[in-house]
Amino acid sequence: MAGAGYRLLMASSAARLMRRRDPSPRAVAAALRTTALGRIPAEERAWIDRIDAHRRRLPAFVASAEEGLASPRRPPSERLAEASRACQWMSLPPIWAIFLARLVRELAPRSSLELGTGFGISTAFQAAALELNGSGTLLSLDIEGMTTLAQPGLDRLGLERRAELVPGMIEDTLSTALERAAPIDYALLDADHTEAGTLTAFDAVLPRLSGGAVVVVDDINWTAGMRRAWQRIQHRERVSTTVGLRRLGIVIVSARNDSR
Ligand SMILES: C[S@@+](CC[C@H](N)C(=O)[O-])C[C@H]1O[C@@H](n2cnc3c(N)ncnc32)[C@H](O)[C@@H]1O
């Protein structure tokens, strides 16, 4: 779907949510509407420019970090081309990364969780939004090979106090991370893109969510399995509102049962 199509879908979803009284749907609506219209506050634009500059430098950094690891050794140009492809397909495209930053600004979560740091692009956008909010932290989980590549970028951007990277297989790190982060106000699920992996992650995170928390699930239409996972998530207990944006799925849980 082209950018204009996504913007139209964002705007129409925003119009539907705006009629709601509770704060989380209204915050999601405001993030969707402003992203769709390109009404990004100047201070966020400044961060977007900084992170985009980092995104452009990333392939060279990744290629040099992998120098000597490849066997048999490949020419630098080949490594760079491969790093560029990996950085592009693994990281959220700009419109969605900007939307996540808008969402974090509107929601102002105290505690956030990300499954799937990747090269740290989505992490940087969300952490920058927390930095602008002046409060809140993000725990982001990925295998050590990825957190090692993502950490220097977050350090260079000065976002290390907002985002903490947790290295290891999520199967091993999630329960401790959930204990540390609960009650969680906002989460992004962007790691295991299988039906079972997505449902397992969602079901583990769900009991640790605060009332009115928002969960974003990436790639809900990527495969038939992801479409089934998204269908099932929408019928989980506590899920009060969902918005399907072709690529991202947004879940808002009921404002009741706030464990804080
Ligand atoms: C699509 S990338 C994340 C991209 C990132 N959110 C962004 O937009 O910049 C998915 C990440 O999930 C991680 N991942 C997938 N399954 C995992 C698991 N079981 N344990 C740890 N990390 C996992 C991969 O290593 C990969 O870095």
The ligand as an ORCA input file, in Angstrom:
! r2SCAN-3c Opt
* xyz 0 1
  C      11.992     -6.858     12.490
  S      13.333     -6.901     13.613
  C      12.974     -5.620     14.749
  C      13.072     -4.288     14.097
  C      12.956     -3.104     15.015
  N      11.780     -3.175     15.865
  C      12.877     -1.827     14.176
  O      11.827     -1.526     13.603
  O      13.910     -1.124     14.098
  C      12.978     -8.333     14.550
  C      14.017     -8.633     15.618
  O      13.490     -9.605     16.481
  C      14.543    -10.400     16.949
  N      14.011    -11.691     17.403
  C      13.153    -12.506     16.759
  N      12.898    -13.593     17.514
  C      13.612    -13.435     18.665
  C      13.777    -14.210     19.861
  N      13.129    -15.362     20.013
  N      14.603    -13.742     20.840
  C      15.260    -12.565     20.680
  N      15.127    -11.788     19.588
  C      14.323    -12.215     18.584
  C      15.483    -10.531     15.750
  O      16.790    -10.791     16.185
  C      15.331     -9.181     15.086
  O      16.380     -8.316     15.437
*
